[in-house]
């Protein structure tokens, strides 16, 4: 495979991840890392750097449309971004002290857990449950557009979600991915938001978290422009298509897509790390 074939292959794979990332709120980085390391033989550290660029591109490409259409909850996103940014800086600082195989295994385990907890939830939250005082004080309750009209929802367990978001940020700094999937799980499972709101709010948030971690990795020389550029361009193209498809998609199908992708990639990453093929 020559240089141009290698670049084109990465761009096409990145377009697919951008499409899936915008539908699920994962940002594309969740699968860019294993695609680059397992499919193209890229060193894990450079794959992490490229995935951070991918996450920023996905957030930029999808967030504007989701905010305009009324899916993303800006108040929730801005409040929780404080926790993820702190976590991202801490994770990026700790990354050099952890072996690559351990990072890969952790990545896979997080993916499998996220898949299991997502499939377990079979319905969408609306305006049910006891009001959360923090959510009421900050005006976090909202609604999102649906075929039958606006659907109201109520944010719950905001402080617990804040703690989980700090873990999400640490995963971004450690893995170059994982932030989006933990964000979606926190917004969907912990805070009780409908899946479309969780996915689009995650898309809005992930760019800031990734930018915080990318600065640290850039200083270490882990972001290679020749690798990051085709990743970014491919992801932007895929994200543009995904942001048009999501409003009409059925939430249950999005959950199954989310869980299926995470299960496949999680198993592959754990196996590859256990066999010592990543590093």
Secondary structure, 3 states (H helix, E strand, C coil): CCHHHHHHHHHHHHHHHHHHHHHHCCCCHHHHHHHHHHHCCCCHHHHHHHHHHHHHHHHHHHHHHHHHHCCCCHHHHHHHHHHHHHHHHHHHHHHHHCCHHHHHHHHHHHHHHHHHHHHHCCCCCCCCCCCCHHHHHHCCCEEECCCCCCEEECCCCHHHHHHHHHHHHHHHHHHCCCHHHHHHHHHHHHCCCCHHHHHHHHHHHHHHHHHHHHHHHHHCCCCCHHHHHHHHHHHHHHHHHHHHHHHHCCHHHHHHHHHHHHHHHHHHHHHHHHCCCCC
